[in-house]
Amino acid sequence: MNKPLVVIFTAIGLDAVGIGLIFPILPRLIETVTHARNVAPYIGVLTALYAAMQFIFAPVLGALSDRLGRRPVLLISLAGAAINYILMAFAPNLWLLFIGRAIAGLTSANIAVATAYITDISPQDTRAKRFGLFNAMFGIGFILGPVLGGVLGDYWLRLPFIAAALLNAGNLLLAWFVLPESRTPSREKIDLAALNPLRPLRWVFAMNNLMPIVTIFFVLSATGEVYGVCWALWGNDVFRWNGLWVGLSLGAFGVCQALAQAFLPGPAVKWLGERWTILTGIAGACLALVVMAFATHGWMVFAIMPVFALAGIGTPVLQSLATRLVDDSRQGQFQGVLASAVSLASIIGPLVFSTFYFVVRAHWPGAIWLSAVLVNAIAIPLVLRQRLQPESKTL
């Protein structure tokens, strides 16, 4: 593997670590700066803010990298990430945490630039392999992030942010000295209309037969946000977990999801077919969530991780199904629509679930998982009615 790819993959891994490391410690951090007893709404807003900044600035950073070059945009984003973590490490009040989290979302939008960089330097026959490594690095970072955050946070609540700042600063230096520019900057003016993150969604409203699959992606993505928002709060409220146990449980969840997505979809489709593989994934998630809602001991959460693994088999199949609903000439446009739907779900989901947890926390914290079951259930009739082939070849 060449040096530029090492830098890019490291940057992606650190982005994922940054997303995950805050989950185990965010409730205690907010309690420290706000002195509030029920911090669920603050967590929801911070999570939604992060996603909103990604949603808004991913097309902006992508366009800037076309105009100015990939290297300067990546360097600026790495520097911004290091500054953000230093800011969050020493933020004495809530509004500085909000600023830090907004900067984190903005800089993590560099994933679009990293993807473009890999495309620039990769021959056609190596792109699939390299994008596979790209996804693997993101998955590894997302697994390590919660564990790192939980372990370091138990020593000092601000220590995970300092560690993340040092890692990003090191990667910035590595990129500064090693990363070459991958393309000649364009002299064309940036199309401001193309920077509108809602623009891709206009197309899907003109294609009514695509609305069910987009809605399924939106629903399942929104439900997925409940884990990052409520897992640490719930673990502490129900089991009195410290940062280490929150991080280990989230890490185990990530490992099971990754393994399931890597190895189970192919055999599952062969045995069950596409539709029932997707429904099996939804059923696995719902069953595990019901167990969590009524769990009385922490070991029960780890015991149901294999069931949670089933929840991971549906997404790759759903993605494969979606690619067949439009012809090759509109694949990019349709993938942009799906990305926009997922991004919107990442903004709306945290706000909804954190508000609900705020309401039920004092009486039954586990009710939050039943609410996720109800949201998942919305997707079931849509999957049952979804055509497995396009209605015509003109889509």
ZIQUIUR-V954591 format. One record per helix or strand of 3 or more residues. SS is the DSSP state (hx for helix, st for strand). FROM is the first residue (numbers start at 1). TO is the last residue. If there is no record, write none. Layout:
BEGIN
SS & FROM & TO
SS & FROM & TO
END
This chain:
BEGIN
hx & 3 & 21
hx & 26 & 34
hx & 40 & 68
hx & 70 & 90
hx & 94 & 108
hx & 111 & 121
hx & 124 & 155
hx & 159 & 178
hx & 192 & 195
hx & 199 & 205
hx & 208 & 239
hx & 243 & 272
hx & 274 & 294
hx & 298 & 303
hx & 305 & 310
hx & 313 & 323
hx & 328 & 360
hx & 367 & 385
END
